[in-house]
Amino acid sequence: MAANEFHGVSFDPVAARDVAAQLDELADRLSAGLLGEQAKLNIMPAGADEVSVRASSTLNAVAATFQERGGLGVDELRKLAATLRAQSTRFSEAEERSVADLVV
């Protein structure tokens, strides 16, 4: 019969805050990239004919969706970083209270 060993839970709040900062930096880079490429995604029709106008309209709609979804991804990264920071703080506070309760 195998023994069930439990080595406890390890949590490093400093590492968690570092990861949150890296997530924020990633969100900043993605946001800047989306903003920097926005002008390149705007396609003018090659001519006044129906095909050129329709192709341009379709490409611009796809570009708008790409920008919107990219922005949502950036927002999710920022939320994830904020949640990680908040949970790290709460976990550290709970740990400090537990240790204080043990002191006699």
Secondary structure, DSSP 4 states (H G I P E B T S, - for coil): ------------HHHHHHHHHHHHHHHHHHHHHHHHHTGGG----SSSSHHHHHHHHHHHHHHHHHHHHHHHHHHHHHHHHHHHHHHHHHHHHHHHHHHHHH--
